[in-house]
Amino acid sequence: MVDNQFSTLYILGVAFSKMTMQESLLFFEKRLDKEIPTHIVTANPEIVMYGNHHPDYLQLLQKVDIVIPDGIGVLIASKKWGKAAIPERVAGFDLLLELMKVANEKGSKVFLLGADEEVNEASFKRLEEDYPNAKLVGRYNGFFKKNEEEHVLNRIMETKPDILFVALGFPKQEEWIAIHKDTLHIPIMMGVGGSFDVLAGKVKRAPLIWQKIGLEWLYRVLQEPRRWKRVLVLPLFLIKAFLLPKRYHKR
């Protein structure tokens, strides 16, 4: 269930954390120290709209431990609530790097699951170099078959990581973590989408100025034109978020 130790704002049935990046990190550090299994979802308008068309996935989003507001569209939609709006975007890639800083300080163990073999390996090496005090204890690409799943789970459990980053893309990564959360019992489990592609240098992240003005999504489309259909969901999300009465946003 969503933790009641922090304030949330419901948008189209999804309870978004209203914590800033720094507040989020303090929260996650406490969960790490207490070894409390925590499923983090970094949600943007595309994920919310997918949930609104797939009840099982929406129910999953409503049961995870915390949903982070990743996406400028979420912040814009939250303005409907005035002073109760979400204070800042907590980008999933930035959160990954901040959690790695925490792992570096604490000597925490980290496992990478997902992406193709080349990207997975390159991401692993990049994090090893950038965070030498963190323990990169294992990795596995995301192209495993159903009959390999037990082997993958055993590989993860053998290494006993404190942090598990899962790059299987949504909705698969959230569904995978939800199914195996109790078995794995890892303090921090987070779906990271295409973050390994950025770490590996396969995809270039938007310059800081693009991020600050909320156009990182446009930069990504210019890099990968095949993604243009996916951004069409943003205006639909905003229309629905602003037109529906506030009572319809809660589950």
ABEGO torsion letter per residue (X at the ends): XBBAABBBBBBGGBBBBABBAAAAAAAAAAAAAAGBBBBBBBBBAAAAAAAAABAAAAAAAAABABBBBBEAAAAAAAAAAEAABBABBBBAAAAAAAAAAAAAAAGBBBBBBEEBAAAAAAAAAAAAAABAABBBABBBBAABBAAAAAAAAAAAAAAGBABBBBBAEOAAAAAAAAAAAAAAGBABBBBAEAAAAAAAGABBBBBAAAAAAGAAAAAAAAABAAAAAAAAAAAAAAAAAAABBAAAABX
